Amino acid sequence: MNSSKKKNTNEIPVMTLSDVFETLKAVGRGDQVAPKWAGKKVYIGFEAKEYWENIGFKGECL
């Protein structure tokens, strides 16, 4: 329904929050099977994807 197929199944999907909610509601109603990303990480917008991919964790103690 709202989840799109990706060429690389390991790629984290980028969706809007409303698309995520609509997909979850459709699964709850039984209109759709759970998508492959269910229970995994989903980026809510391209800004979030860019942010989390560019964070560097240095592992330094304060």
N, C-alpha and C positions, 0 to 999 in steps of 0.2 A: 504494500500500500504506500506508505510514506518513506519507507527505507529504500534507498537505491542500491543497485548491485555495483560492487567495486571490482575492478580487474584484479587487484591485490587484496585478498581476503584478510590479510593481516593489517591492512591500513585502518586506522581509527577513523570512523565516519565523522563528518562535519555536518551538523544539523542545526536547525533552529529549535528553540525550546518548545515552541508550539508543535513542531513536527514530532519531537520526542513524545510529548504528551498525547498527541493524537494516535501515534503508533501504540503506545502503552494502553490507551483506552480501547482501541480496536482489538488488541490481544485479550484484554479483560472481558470484552463482550463476546469473544469467540469468533470475530469476523476475520481474524488474521492469526497466523502462527507467529510465535516469537521470532524476531529477527536474529541473525547471527551475532549482532552486537549486544543483545540483551545480557545484562549482568557484567558487561565490560565497560571500558572507558568510551565516552562519546564526547567530542568537542562541540560546545554550543557556540557556533560561529567561527569564522576564520580568524578573528582577532584572538580568541582563546587558543586556537590551535597554534598560531604563531607565538603567542606568549609562552605556552608550556613547552614548545619545542626549543625555544631559545633560552630557557632558564638554565644557568649553569650552577651546579651544586659543587662547592669547593671542598666540602667535608671538613672545614676548619672549625675548631672549637673556639668559642668566645671566651 
